[in-house]
Amino acid sequence: MLDVPTALARPTPRSKSQSLSVLQRATKADVRLDPYPHIVLPNALPEDLYEELAATFPDPQTLTGVGSQNNKRWNYLAWRVRRNSAIPKLWRDFIAYHASQAFYDEIAALFAEAVCATYPDRFPDEASVKALRAGLREYDTFARADILMDAMFSGNTPVTTATSVRTTHVDRGDKLFSGLFYMRPDDYDAIGGDLTISRFRAHADDPLARLALFDGPYVDDSHVEHVHTVRYDKNLLVLFINSLDAIHGVTVREPSDQTRLFINLVGEIETPLYLVDKKTGPARLVPPGYRVGARNRAKRWFTAAKHRLRG
């Protein structure tokens, strides 16, 4: 587990680790339930902290060697940040906090009621949401944690041909929540790359009928209406509870030599909430008693063990 505080009591004055949180200015009043539980938080961090982070964002080529592929998504995971002393300490502290128990506790405080309403069979009360033990994704395992957290340096490479890096979709069903902390550079002048938040159209109001509209995790735009478009901006947080209704996408980016930068936040659980993989058949909620295959559990264990050995 990460060496960060494991409780979040919001003392006054605020502790150093809490002052790093992208949720430090969030309240329950900021949580929107339409069309699914989410939060959009402009100016999430104090300006001086954000500017220091923006000025020291690591060079994507140094992190990943992403090359020149058109509008390609890249990630640099928290376990890698943890062992990379070349990354500025402020950034290592920032990433560590957002992959910690303390940050999960903040999310649970804001969203526990919405999680219970979305998944009453899995989470019968708010205490069951707040009780989850957090570990570090690809470093810890579900033998020692209930939810594996990640905070990744992420981005999309420059665009040579206008494309959407990801059209309307839902995230994988083993993610309880997903978050995007946007870090638009001051000189970023590319057009597009905004986040769309959508709902199914009226012709898909039957939950069973909706399942047939999925093509893997994707949904054709003819079946949805865009409720809100969140402009790609600096110091802006979007975080939501995943479900088969949590449909979202990224608008087309026009050709540009600019890189789209953000921090990707994830909380992963062992037993999925739903399945949207073409290999497993049509989209569906996971039935009671569903068990993750032994091969998948073993793969996670070996991956985590390998990363722990690397330090």
Phi and psi restraints in degrees (value plus and minus 20) as a CYANA .aco file:
   2 LEU   PHI     -93.2   -53.2
   2 LEU   PSI     127.4   167.4
   3 ASP   PHI    -104.6   -64.6
   3 ASP   PSI      51.0    91.0
   4 VAL   PHI    -155.9  -115.9
   4 VAL   PSI     144.8   184.8
   5 PRO   PHI     -76.1   -36.1
   5 PRO   PSI     123.2   163.2
   6 THR   PHI    -127.2   -87.2
   6 THR   PSI     -10.8    29.2
   7 ALA   PHI    -159.2  -119.2
   7 ALA   PSI     132.3   172.3
   8 LEU   PHI    -153.4  -113.4
   8 LEU   PSI      71.5   111.5
   9 ALA   PHI    -116.4   -76.4
   9 ALA   PSI     -20.1    19.9
  10 ARG   PHI      32.4    72.4
  10 ARG   PSI      38.8    78.8
  11 PRO   PHI     -90.0   -50.0
  11 PRO   PSI     143.8   183.8
  12 THR   PHI    -142.2  -102.2
  12 THR   PSI     102.9   142.9
  13 PRO   PHI     -93.0   -53.0
  13 PRO   PSI     142.3   182.3
  14 ARG   PHI     -86.2   -46.2
  14 ARG   PSI     118.9   158.9
  15 SER   PHI     -91.1   -51.1
  15 SER   PSI     143.9   183.9
  16 LYS   PHI     -79.6   -39.6
  16 LYS   PSI     -65.1   -25.1
  17 SER   PHI     -85.5   -45.5
  17 SER   PSI     -59.8   -19.8
  18 GLN   PHI     -83.9   -43.9
  18 GLN   PSI     -53.1   -13.1
  19 SER   PHI     -87.3   -47.3
  19 SER   PSI     -32.7     7.3
  20 LEU   PHI    -105.8   -65.8
  20 LEU   PSI     -32.6     7.4
  21 SER   PHI     -91.5   -51.5
  21 SER   PSI     114.7   154.7
  22 VAL   PHI     -93.5   -53.5
  22 VAL   PSI     -27.0    13.0
  23 LEU   PHI    -124.2   -84.2
  23 LEU   PSI     -11.2    28.8
  24 GLN   PHI     -83.6   -43.6
  24 GLN   PSI     -42.4    -2.4
  25 ARG   PHI    -124.0   -84.0
  25 ARG   PSI     -15.6    24.4
  26 ALA   PHI    -106.2   -66.2
  26 ALA   PSI     126.7   166.7
  27 THR   PHI    -151.4  -111.4
  27 THR   PSI     148.4   188.4
  28 LYS   PHI     -80.9   -40.9
  28 LYS   PSI     -46.4    -6.4
  29 ALA   PHI     -86.6   -46.6
  29 ALA   PSI     -39.2     0.8
  30 ASP   PHI    -102.3   -62.3
  30 ASP   PSI     -32.7     7.3
  31 VAL   PHI     -97.7   -57.7
  31 VAL   PSI     103.0   143.0
  32 ARG   PHI    -121.0   -81.0
  32 ARG   PSI     118.2   158.2
  33 LEU   PHI    -122.6   -82.6
  33 LEU   PSI     -30.8     9.2
  34 ASP   PHI    -129.6   -89.6
  34 ASP   PSI     103.9   143.9
  35 PRO   PHI    -109.3   -69.3
  35 PRO   PSI     -25.5    14.5
  36 TYR   PHI    -178.3  -138.3
  36 TYR   PSI     143.0   183.0
  37 PRO   PHI     -83.5   -43.5
  37 PRO   PSI     101.6   141.6
  38 HIS   PHI    -178.9  -138.9
  38 HIS   PSI     147.5   187.5
  39 ILE   PHI    -156.3  -116.3
  39 ILE   PSI     117.4   157.4
  40 VAL   PHI    -141.8  -101.8
  40 VAL   PSI      95.7   135.7
  41 LEU   PHI    -146.2  -106.2
  41 LEU   PSI      77.6   117.6
  42 PRO   PHI     -89.2   -49.2
  42 PRO   PSI     135.1   175.1
  43 ASN   PHI      30.1    70.1
  43 ASN   PSI      29.3    69.3
  44 ALA   PHI     -83.5   -43.5
  44 ALA   PSI     -58.4   -18.4
  45 LEU   PHI    -126.4   -86.4
  45 LEU   PSI     133.1   173.1
  46 PRO   PHI     -75.1   -35.1
  46 PRO   PSI     124.6   164.6
  47 GLU   PHI     -78.9   -38.9
  47 GLU   PSI     -60.6   -20.6
  48 ASP   PHI     -86.1   -46.1
  48 ASP   PSI     -59.3   -19.3
  49 LEU   PHI     -86.4   -46.4
  49 LEU   PSI     -65.7   -25.7
  50 TYR   PHI     -80.0   -40.0
  50 TYR   PSI     -64.5   -24.5
  51 GLU   PHI     -83.7   -43.7
  51 GLU   PSI     -56.5   -16.5
  52 GLU   PHI     -86.7   -46.7
  52 GLU   PSI     -61.4   -21.4
  53 LEU   PHI     -84.5   -44.5
  53 LEU   PSI     -64.5   -24.5
  54 ALA   PHI     -82.4   -42.4
  54 ALA   PSI     -58.4   -18.4
  55 ALA   PHI     -91.2   -51.2
  55 ALA   PSI     -40.3    -0.3
  56 THR   PHI    -135.8   -95.8
  56 THR   PSI      -4.6    35.4
  57 PHE   PHI     -79.3   -39.3
  57 PHE   PSI     105.1   145.1
  58 PRO   PHI     -81.1   -41.1
  58 PRO   PSI     129.2   169.2
  59 ASP   PHI     -84.1   -44.1
  59 ASP   PSI     102.7   142.7
  60 PRO   PHI     -75.6   -35.6
  60 PRO   PSI     -55.7   -15.7
  61 GLN   PHI     -84.4   -44.4
  61 GLN   PSI     -56.9   -16.9
  62 THR   PHI     -86.7   -46.7
  62 THR   PSI     -58.2   -18.2
  63 LEU   PHI     -92.6   -52.6
  63 LEU   PSI     -66.4   -26.4
  64 THR   PHI    -148.4  -108.4
  64 THR   PSI     -35.3     4.7
  65 GLY   PHI      38.4    78.4
  65 GLY   PSI      27.9    67.9
  66 VAL   PHI     -87.9   -47.9
  66 VAL   PSI     -38.9     1.1
  67 GLY   PHI      54.3    94.3
  67 GLY   PSI    -174.5  -134.5
  68 SER   PHI    -136.3   -96.3
  68 SER   PSI       4.2    44.2
  69 GLN   PHI     -84.2   -44.2
  69 GLN   PSI     126.0   166.0
  70 ASN   PHI     -91.4   -51.4
  70 ASN   PSI     100.2   140.2
  71 ASN   PHI      28.0    68.0
  71 ASN   PSI      29.8    69.8
  72 LYS   PHI    -115.7   -75.7
  72 LYS   PSI     112.4   152.4
  73 ARG   PHI     -98.1   -58.1
  73 ARG   PSI     118.4   158.4
  74 TRP   PHI    -156.0  -116.0
  74 TRP   PSI     133.6   173.6
  75 ASN   PHI    -158.5  -118.5
  75 ASN   PSI     127.5   167.5
  76 TYR   PHI    -149.2  -109.2
  76 TYR   PSI      86.7   126.7
  77 LEU   PHI     -94.2   -54.2
  77 LEU   PSI     140.4   180.4
  78 ALA   PHI     -81.2   -41.2
  78 ALA   PSI     -56.7   -16.7
  79 TRP   PHI     -84.2   -44.2
  79 TRP   PSI     -51.2   -11.2
  80 ARG   PHI     -90.9   -50.9
  80 ARG   PSI     -61.4   -21.4
  81 VAL   PHI     -80.5   -40.5
  81 VAL   PSI     -60.6   -20.6
  82 ARG   PHI     -75.5   -35.5
  82 ARG   PSI     -56.8   -16.8
  83 ARG   PHI    -121.9   -81.9
  83 ARG   PSI     -14.8    25.2
  84 ASN   PHI    -123.5   -83.5
  84 ASN   PSI      75.8   115.8
  85 SER   PHI     -91.2   -51.2
  85 SER   PSI     -30.9     9.1
  86 ALA   PHI     -94.5   -54.5
  86 ALA   PSI     -38.8     1.2
  87 ILE   PHI     -97.3   -57.3
  87 ILE   PSI     113.6   153.6
  88 PRO   PHI     -72.2   -32.2
  88 PRO   PSI     124.4   164.4
  89 LYS   PHI     -78.6   -38.6
  89 LYS   PSI     -59.1   -19.1
  90 LEU   PHI     -77.5   -37.5
  90 LEU   PSI     -62.3   -22.3
  91 TRP   PHI     -88.5   -48.5
  91 TRP   PSI     -59.4   -19.4
  92 ARG   PHI     -84.4   -44.4
  92 ARG   PSI     -58.5   -18.5
  93 ASP   PHI     -86.4   -46.4
  93 ASP   PSI     -61.1   -21.1
  94 PHE   PHI     -82.9   -42.9
  94 PHE   PSI     -68.5   -28.5
  95 ILE   PHI     -84.4   -44.4
  95 ILE   PSI     -63.3   -23.3
  96 ALA   PHI     -79.6   -39.6
  96 ALA   PSI     -63.3   -23.3
  97 TYR   PHI     -81.9   -41.9
  97 TYR   PSI     -61.2   -21.2
  98 HIS   PHI    -101.3   -61.3
  98 HIS   PSI     -16.2    23.8
  99 ALA   PHI    -139.5   -99.5
  99 ALA   PSI       9.5    49.5
 100 SER   PHI    -137.1   -97.1
 100 SER   PSI     148.9   188.9
 101 GLN   PHI     -79.8   -39.8
 101 GLN   PSI     -60.8   -20.8
 102 ALA   PHI     -80.3   -40.3
 102 ALA   PSI     -61.4   -21.4
 103 PHE   PHI     -90.5   -50.5
 103 PHE   PSI     -59.7   -19.7
 104 TYR   PHI     -79.3   -39.3
 104 TYR   PSI     -60.0   -20.0
 105 ASP   PHI     -80.7   -40.7
 105 ASP   PSI     -56.2   -16.2
 106 GLU   PHI     -83.4   -43.4
 106 GLU   PSI     -65.4   -25.4
 107 ILE   PHI     -81.4   -41.4
 107 ILE   PSI     -65.8   -25.8
 108 ALA   PHI     -81.9   -41.9
 108 ALA   PSI     -58.5   -18.5
 109 ALA   PHI     -82.2   -42.2
 109 ALA   PSI     -55.5   -15.5
 110 LEU   PHI    -102.3   -62.3
 110 LEU   PSI     -58.1   -18.1
 111 PHE   PHI    -134.1   -94.1
 111 PHE   PSI     -19.9    20.1
 112 ALA   PHI     -76.5   -36.5
 112 ALA   PSI     -63.7   -23.7
 113 GLU   PHI     -82.0   -42.0
 113 GLU   PSI     -61.4   -21.4
 114 ALA   PHI     -89.2   -49.2
 114 ALA   PSI     -56.5   -16.5
 115 VAL   PHI     -83.1   -43.1
 115 VAL   PSI     -63.7   -23.7
 116 CYS   PHI     -82.9   -42.9
 116 CYS   PSI     -59.2   -19.2
 117 ALA   PHI     -88.4   -48.4
 117 ALA   PSI     -51.5   -11.5
 118 THR   PHI    -101.0   -61.0
 118 THR   PSI     -57.3   -17.3
 119 TYR   PHI    -151.7  -111.7
 119 TYR   PSI      47.1    87.1
 120 PRO   PHI     -83.8   -43.8
 120 PRO   PSI     -48.9    -8.9
 121 ASP   PHI     -93.7   -53.7
 121 ASP   PSI     -54.9   -14.9
 122 ARG   PHI    -103.2   -63.2
 122 ARG   PSI     -56.9   -16.9
 123 PHE   PHI    -148.2  -108.2
 123 PHE   PSI      70.0   110.0
 124 PRO   PHI     -91.2   -51.2
 124 PRO   PSI     -40.5    -0.5
 125 ASP   PHI    -173.1  -133.1
 125 ASP   PSI     147.0   187.0
 126 GLU   PHI     -82.6   -42.6
 126 GLU   PSI     -51.6   -11.6
 127 ALA   PHI     -81.0   -41.0
 127 ALA   PSI     -54.3   -14.3
 128 SER   PHI     -89.1   -49.1
 128 SER   PSI     -48.0    -8.0
 129 VAL   PHI     -95.4   -55.4
 129 VAL   PSI     -65.4   -25.4
 130 LYS   PHI     -92.0   -52.0
 130 LYS   PSI     -37.5     2.5
 131 ALA   PHI    -102.9   -62.9
 131 ALA   PSI     -28.3    11.7
 132 LEU   PHI     -82.3   -42.3
 132 LEU   PSI     113.6   153.6
 133 ARG   PHI    -110.6   -70.6
 133 ARG   PSI     108.6   148.6
 134 ALA   PHI    -115.6   -75.6
 134 ALA   PSI     121.5   161.5
 135 GLY   PHI    -151.0  -111.0
 135 GLY   PSI    -198.5  -158.5
 136 LEU   PHI    -117.9   -77.9
 136 LEU   PSI     103.9   143.9
 137 ARG   PHI     -82.2   -42.2
 137 ARG   PSI     116.5   156.5
 138 GLU   PHI      44.7    84.7
 138 GLU   PSI      -3.1    36.9
 139 TYR   PHI    -152.8  -112.8
 139 TYR   PSI     -67.0   -27.0
 140 ASP   PHI    -114.9   -74.9
 140 ASP   PSI     152.4   192.4
 141 THR   PHI    -147.6  -107.6
 141 THR   PSI     152.1   192.1
 142 PHE   PHI     -95.0   -55.0
 142 PHE   PSI     -22.1    17.9
 143 ALA   PHI     -92.5   -52.5
 143 ALA   PSI     -42.6    -2.6
 144 ARG   PHI    -143.5  -103.5
 144 ARG   PSI     -17.0    23.0
 145 ALA   PHI    -171.2  -131.2
 145 ALA   PSI     137.7   177.7
 146 ASP   PHI    -121.2   -81.2
 146 ASP   PSI     -44.7    -4.7
 147 ILE   PHI    -160.9  -120.9
 147 ILE   PSI     110.7   150.7
 148 LEU   PHI    -123.6   -83.6
 148 LEU   PSI     101.2   141.2
 149 MET   PHI    -117.3   -77.3
 149 MET   PSI     129.5   169.5
 150 ASP   PHI    -164.9  -124.9
 150 ASP   PSI     127.2   167.2
 151 ALA   PHI    -158.0  -118.0
 151 ALA   PSI      89.7   129.7
 152 MET   PHI    -133.6   -93.6
 152 MET   PSI     116.2   156.2
 153 PHE   PHI     -83.0   -43.0
 153 PHE   PSI     108.3   148.3
 154 SER   PHI    -161.0  -121.0
 154 SER   PSI     142.6   182.6
 155 GLY   PHI    -194.6  -154.6
 155 GLY   PSI     153.6   193.6
 156 ASN   PHI    -143.6  -103.6
 156 ASN   PSI     111.2   151.2
 157 THR   PHI     -86.5   -46.5
 157 THR   PSI     146.6   186.6
 158 PRO   PHI     -74.8   -34.8
 158 PRO   PSI     138.8   178.8
 159 VAL   PHI    -129.6   -89.6
 159 VAL   PSI     105.8   145.8
 160 THR   PHI    -123.2   -83.2
 160 THR   PSI     -49.1    -9.1
 161 THR   PHI    -149.1  -109.1
 161 THR   PSI     106.6   146.6
 162 ALA   PHI     -74.7   -34.7
 162 ALA   PSI     103.0   143.0
 163 THR   PHI    -173.3  -133.3
 163 THR   PSI     142.8   182.8
 164 SER   PHI    -116.9   -76.9
 164 SER   PSI     110.5   150.5
 165 VAL   PHI     -85.9   -45.9
 165 VAL   PSI     -46.9    -6.9
 166 ARG   PHI    -181.0  -141.0
 166 ARG   PSI      98.8   138.8
 167 THR   PHI     -97.5   -57.5
 167 THR   PSI    -194.2  -154.2
 168 THR   PHI     -76.6   -36.6
 168 THR   PSI     108.6   148.6
 169 HIS   PHI    -182.5  -142.5
 169 HIS   PSI     155.7   195.7
 170 VAL   PHI    -137.7   -97.7
 170 VAL   PSI     134.5   174.5
 171 ASP   PHI     -96.5   -56.5
 171 ASP   PSI     151.1   191.1
 172 ARG   PHI     -78.5   -38.5
 172 ARG   PSI     129.0   169.0
 173 GLY   PHI     -93.5   -53.5
 173 GLY   PSI     -28.0    12.0
 174 ASP   PHI    -111.8   -71.8
 174 ASP   PSI     -12.9    27.1
 175 LYS   PHI    -120.2   -80.2
 175 LYS   PSI      97.5   137.5
 176 LEU   PHI     -91.0   -51.0
 176 LEU   PSI     -59.8   -19.8
 177 PHE   PHI    -161.0  -121.0
 177 PHE   PSI     138.7   178.7
 178 SER   PHI    -154.3  -114.3
 178 SER   PSI     125.8   165.8
 179 GLY   PHI    -160.9  -120.9
 179 GLY   PSI     129.7   169.7
 180 LEU   PHI    -151.9  -111.9
 180 LEU   PSI      99.5   139.5
 181 PHE   PHI    -126.8   -86.8
 181 PHE   PSI      85.9   125.9
 182 TYR   PHI     -99.0   -59.0
 182 TYR   PSI     117.1   157.1
 183 MET   PHI    -151.5  -111.5
 183 MET   PSI      45.0    85.0
 184 ARG   PHI     -84.4   -44.4
 184 ARG   PSI     100.9   140.9
 185 PRO   PHI     -83.5   -43.5
 185 PRO   PSI     132.4   172.4
 186 ASP   PHI     -81.0   -41.0
 186 ASP   PSI     -51.2   -11.2
 187 ASP   PHI    -115.1   -75.1
 187 ASP   PSI      -7.7    32.3
 188 TYR   PHI     -94.4   -54.4
 188 TYR   PSI      98.9   138.9
 189 ASP   PHI    -144.8  -104.8
 189 ASP   PSI      -4.8    35.2
 190 ALA   PHI     -89.9   -49.9
 190 ALA   PSI     127.9   167.9
 191 ILE   PHI    -117.5   -77.5
 191 ILE   PSI     111.6   151.6
 192 GLY   PHI      77.7   117.7
 192 GLY   PSI    -187.7  -147.7
 193 GLY   PHI      59.4    99.4
 193 GLY   PSI       3.9    43.9
 194 ASP   PHI    -110.3   -70.3
 194 ASP   PSI     139.4   179.4
 195 LEU   PHI    -113.5   -73.5
 195 LEU   PSI     110.9   150.9
 196 THR   PHI    -123.7   -83.7
 196 THR   PSI     113.2   153.2
 197 ILE   PHI    -130.6   -90.6
 197 ILE   PSI     104.3   144.3
 198 SER   PHI    -151.9  -111.9
 198 SER   PSI     147.2   187.2
 199 ARG   PHI    -153.7  -113.7
 199 ARG   PSI     140.4   180.4
 200 PHE   PHI     -89.0   -49.0
 200 PHE   PSI     126.5   166.5
 201 ARG   PHI     -91.7   -51.7
 201 ARG   PSI     148.5   188.5
 202 ALA   PHI     -80.7   -40.7
 202 ALA   PSI     -49.9    -9.9
 203 HIS   PHI     -89.5   -49.5
 203 HIS   PSI     -29.3    10.7
 204 ALA   PHI    -136.1   -96.1
 204 ALA   PSI      15.1    55.1
 205 ASP   PHI     -97.4   -57.4
 205 ASP   PSI     -33.6     6.4
 206 ASP   PHI    -101.3   -61.3
 206 ASP   PSI      99.8   139.8
 207 PRO   PHI     -74.0   -34.0
 207 PRO   PSI     -58.7   -18.7
 208 LEU   PHI     -89.7   -49.7
 208 LEU   PSI     -57.9   -17.9
 209 ALA   PHI     -84.4   -44.4
 209 ALA   PSI     -54.8   -14.8
 210 ARG   PHI     -82.3   -42.3
 210 ARG   PSI     -56.5   -16.5
 211 LEU   PHI     -78.2   -38.2
 211 LEU   PSI     -55.0   -15.0
 212 ALA   PHI     -93.0   -53.0
 212 ALA   PSI     -31.3     8.7
 213 LEU   PHI    -105.7   -65.7
 213 LEU   PSI     -29.9    10.1
 214 PHE   PHI    -100.8   -60.8
 214 PHE   PSI     118.0   158.0
 215 ASP   PHI    -134.1   -94.1
 215 ASP   PSI      69.6   109.6
 216 GLY   PHI      43.4    83.4
 216 GLY   PSI    -151.2  -111.2
 217 PRO   PHI    -104.7   -64.7
 217 PRO   PSI     -24.2    15.8
 218 TYR   PHI    -114.5   -74.5
 218 TYR   PSI     131.9   171.9
 219 VAL   PHI    -152.1  -112.1
 219 VAL   PSI     109.9   149.9
 220 ASP   PHI     -85.4   -45.4
 220 ASP   PSI     121.2   161.2
 221 ASP   PHI     -83.3   -43.3
 221 ASP   PSI     -37.0     3.0
 222 SER   PHI     -86.8   -46.8
 222 SER   PSI     -37.6     2.4
 223 HIS   PHI    -118.4   -78.4
 223 HIS   PSI     -21.0    19.0
 224 VAL   PHI    -149.8  -109.8
 224 VAL   PSI     142.0   182.0
 225 GLU   PHI    -144.4  -104.4
 225 GLU   PSI     115.8   155.8
 226 HIS   PHI     -99.8   -59.8
 226 HIS   PSI     100.0   140.0
 227 VAL   PHI    -104.3   -64.3
 227 VAL   PSI     -59.0   -19.0
 228 HIS   PHI    -175.0  -135.0
 228 HIS   PSI     120.3   160.3
 229 THR   PHI    -132.7   -92.7
 229 THR   PSI     101.8   141.8
 230 VAL   PHI    -116.0   -76.0
 230 VAL   PSI      93.7   133.7
 231 ARG   PHI     -86.5   -46.5
 231 ARG   PSI     115.3   155.3
 232 TYR   PHI     -83.0   -43.0
 232 TYR   PSI      99.0   139.0
 233 ASP   PHI    -165.4  -125.4
 233 ASP   PSI     155.4   195.4
 234 LYS   PHI    -106.5   -66.5
 234 LYS   PSI     125.5   165.5
 235 ASN   PHI      36.9    76.9
 235 ASN   PSI      22.5    62.5
 236 LEU   PHI    -145.5  -105.5
 236 LEU   PSI     109.8   149.8
 237 LEU   PHI    -128.1   -88.1
 237 LEU   PSI     114.1   154.1
 238 VAL   PHI    -143.8  -103.8
 238 VAL   PSI     107.6   147.6
 239 LEU   PHI    -161.6  -121.6
 239 LEU   PSI     117.4   157.4
 240 PHE   PHI    -166.5  -126.5
 240 PHE   PSI     138.4   178.4
 241 ILE   PHI    -106.7   -66.7
 241 ILE   PSI     109.1   149.1
 242 ASN   PHI     -98.3   -58.3
 242 ASN   PSI     123.2   163.2
 243 SER   PHI    -185.2  -145.2
 243 SER   PSI     156.2   196.2
 244 LEU   PHI     -92.2   -52.2
 244 LEU   PSI     -26.3    13.7
 245 ASP   PHI    -117.7   -77.7
 245 ASP   PSI     -29.3    10.7
 246 ALA   PHI    -104.2   -64.2
 246 ALA   PSI      41.9    81.9
 247 ILE   PHI    -105.7   -65.7
 247 ILE   PSI     116.1   156.1
 248 HIS   PHI    -176.1  -136.1
 248 HIS   PSI     147.7   187.7
 249 GLY   PHI    -183.7  -143.7
 249 GLY   PSI    -198.6  -158.6
 250 VAL   PHI    -143.1  -103.1
 250 VAL   PSI     110.1   150.1
 251 THR   PHI     -89.4   -49.4
 251 THR   PSI     139.9   179.9
 252 VAL   PHI     -79.7   -39.7
 252 VAL   PSI     114.0   154.0
 253 ARG   PHI    -117.6   -77.6
 253 ARG   PSI     111.7   151.7
 254 GLU   PHI     -99.0   -59.0
 254 GLU   PSI     139.9   179.9
 255 PRO   PHI     -72.1   -32.1
 255 PRO   PSI     114.0   154.0
 256 SER   PHI    -186.1  -146.1
 256 SER   PSI     132.3   172.3
 257 ASP   PHI    -113.3   -73.3
 257 ASP   PSI      -8.0    32.0
 258 GLN   PHI    -110.8   -70.8
 258 GLN   PSI     125.3   165.3
 259 THR   PHI    -117.5   -77.5
 259 THR   PSI     114.0   154.0
 260 ARG   PHI    -110.7   -70.7
 260 ARG   PSI      93.2   133.2
 261 LEU   PHI    -126.5   -86.5
 261 LEU   PSI     122.9   162.9
 262 PHE   PHI    -184.9  -144.9
 262 PHE   PSI     149.8   189.8
 263 ILE   PHI    -129.2   -89.2
 263 ILE   PSI     108.2   148.2
 264 ASN   PHI    -119.9   -79.9
 264 ASN   PSI     106.0   146.0
 265 LEU   PHI    -132.2   -92.2
 265 LEU   PSI     113.9   153.9
 266 VAL   PHI    -162.2  -122.2
 266 VAL   PSI     121.2   161.2
 267 GLY   PHI    -146.8  -106.8
 267 GLY   PSI      92.5   132.5
 268 GLU   PHI    -128.4   -88.4
 268 GLU   PSI     114.4   154.4
 269 ILE   PHI    -132.6   -92.6
 269 ILE   PSI     142.2   182.2
 270 GLU   PHI     -94.1   -54.1
 270 GLU   PSI     -71.8   -31.8
 271 THR   PHI    -109.6   -69.6
 271 THR   PSI      98.4   138.4
 272 PRO   PHI     -80.3   -40.3
 272 PRO   PSI     135.8   175.8
 273 LEU   PHI    -104.7   -64.7
 273 LEU   PSI     -48.8    -8.8
 274 TYR   PHI    -177.8  -137.8
 274 TYR   PSI     146.6   186.6
 275 LEU   PHI    -143.9  -103.9
 275 LEU   PSI     111.2   151.2
 276 VAL   PHI    -154.2  -114.2
 276 VAL   PSI      -3.8    36.2
 277 ASP   PHI    -102.3   -62.3
 277 ASP   PSI     109.1   149.1
 278 LYS   PHI     -75.6   -35.6
 278 LYS   PSI     -51.9   -11.9
 279 LYS   PHI     -86.4   -46.4
 279 LYS   PSI     -44.6    -4.6
 280 THR   PHI    -117.6   -77.6
 280 THR   PSI     -16.6    23.4
 281 GLY   PHI      80.7   120.7
 281 GLY   PSI    -186.0  -146.0
 282 PRO   PHI     -80.8   -40.8
 282 PRO   PSI     138.1   178.1
 283 ALA   PHI     -77.1   -37.1
 283 ALA   PSI     120.1   160.1
 284 ARG   PHI    -184.1  -144.1
 284 ARG   PSI     133.8   173.8
 285 LEU   PHI     -90.2   -50.2
 285 LEU   PSI     128.3   168.3
 286 VAL   PHI     -95.4   -55.4
 286 VAL   PSI     106.9   146.9
 287 PRO   PHI     -94.3   -54.3
 287 PRO   PSI     138.1   178.1
 288 PRO   PHI     -76.3   -36.3
 288 PRO   PSI     121.2   161.2
 289 GLY   PHI      66.7   106.7
 289 GLY   PSI     -22.3    17.7
 290 TYR   PHI     -82.7   -42.7
 290 TYR   PSI     117.3   157.3
 291 ARG   PHI    -145.7  -105.7
 291 ARG   PSI     119.6   159.6
 292 VAL   PHI     -90.5   -50.5
 292 VAL   PSI     118.3   158.3
 293 GLY   PHI     -82.9   -42.9
 293 GLY   PSI     130.6   170.6
 294 ALA   PHI     -80.9   -40.9
 294 ALA   PSI     -54.5   -14.5
 295 ARG   PHI     -84.0   -44.0
 295 ARG   PSI     -62.5   -22.5
 296 ASN   PHI     -85.7   -45.7
 296 ASN   PSI     -60.7   -20.7
 297 ARG   PHI     -83.5   -43.5
 297 ARG   PSI     -62.1   -22.1
 298 ALA   PHI     -85.2   -45.2
 298 ALA   PSI     -59.9   -19.9
 299 LYS   PHI     -81.5   -41.5
 299 LYS   PSI     -64.3   -24.3
 300 ARG   PHI     -80.8   -40.8
 300 ARG   PSI     -63.2   -23.2
 301 TRP   PHI     -82.3   -42.3
 301 TRP   PSI     -65.9   -25.9
 302 PHE   PHI     -87.3   -47.3
 302 PHE   PSI     -58.2   -18.2
 303 THR   PHI     -82.7   -42.7
 303 THR   PSI     -67.2   -27.2
 304 ALA   PHI     -83.7   -43.7
 304 ALA   PSI     -62.5   -22.5
 305 ALA   PHI     -82.3   -42.3
 305 ALA   PSI     -61.2   -21.2
 306 LYS   PHI     -82.3   -42.3
 306 LYS   PSI     -62.5   -22.5
 307 HIS   PHI     -91.3   -51.3
 307 HIS   PSI     -54.2   -14.2
 308 ARG   PHI     -86.7   -46.7
 308 ARG   PSI     -56.7   -16.7
 309 LEU   PHI     -86.2   -46.2
 309 LEU   PSI     -47.3    -7.3
 310 ARG   PHI     -95.9   -55.9
 310 ARG   PSI     -32.4     7.6
